[in-house]
């Protein structure tokens, strides 16, 4: 398994940025006529986190998700960092090439050391 951080261009400032999850999502309920004291707390999936970046980055998150899922997957690593995971280094290299050709400087991969 090989991993890389995925970077984007900020739509407002044009500098490289990457989304991180600061805290798990908390979901609760409101009911008519009663109080519901139940909350679910969970981490976002990689796809969910990237989808929330629509408008904040210069590329279409759905197009990036489509490109990544052909060769690997998006994952929130350790409840914080959005990473791309591929089974083989060759898949990661091919994905990096495809992202550069499709999105130019809008998307970049930063390889993580083995075990990272």
N, C-alpha and C positions, 0 to 999 in steps of 0.2 A: 504494500500500500504506500503510495506517495501522496504527499499533501503540499498545497500551496495556498498562501493567503491570496485573496482576490481583491484588487484595488480598482477604483473607478475614478472618473473625473467629476469633481463637484460641479453641479450645474450653475451655482452662484459664483464661486471663486475660481474655478478652473484648475484647482490643485488636486493632487491625488488624495483620495479618502477611501476608507473602507468601513462598512457598517459593523458595529459590534453590539451585542446584546448586553445591556447594562444590568438587567434584572429579569427574572422569569415573568411571563405574562400571567396576570391574575384575572380570572373570569368568575363572576358571581351572577346571582339572579335577583330579580325584583318580581314579586308576586302581588296579585290583587287580593286583599283581605288577609294576608298573613306575612310573617317575616321569614325569610329564607336565609339562614346563617350558614351558607355553604359557599366555599370558594375553591376553585381549582387553580393551582399554580403549576405552570409548565413552561419549558423552554420552547422557543419558536424552532421550526425546522429551518434548514438553510434556504429553501425556496420561499418560505413565509417571510423570513427576514429580508431577503433581496426584493421581494415584491413590494415591501413597504418603502423602498427607496425610490419608487417611481416619482419622477419630477425633481428629485434631489440630486440625481446623477444624470450625466449627459447621454446615456444609452437606455434602451428599453429593457427593463429587467426580464420580461418574458422571453425576449430574444436571447439574452445571455443564459437563462435557465435552459432553453432549448439546446443551445450549443453545448453547455456543460453536460447535460444528461445523455448526450450521444456518446460520451467517452468516460464519464465519471458521475460524480454527484456533489451537490452542495451540502455542507454540514456545518452546524454550529458546534465548534470544538470547545470542550470544557465550559459549556454554557456561556461563551463569550464571543469567540472569534469565528467569523465566516470563512470557511476554507473550501477548497476544491479537493476532492479525493479521487484518485484514479488507481486502478489495480497495478498498472505498469508505468514505468518512466516514459516509455514510448507513447503511451496514451496522453500523458501530461504534456509532452513536447508537441504532439499533434494538436492538442487542444490550444496550447499557447499560440501556436502558429495560426490556427483558425480564428482565434479571438483577435489577434493583431490584424489579420487580413480583413475581418468583418467590421471591427470596431475601432481600428487604428489605436490612438492613444487613450481611447475611452475605457479600456479594460486592460489590466495587466496582472500577471501572476508572479508572486514572489515565493519561490520554492522554500519549503521548510526542511530543516535537517531531518534525517531519518529519526523516527521516534518523537518528532515534534508535532 
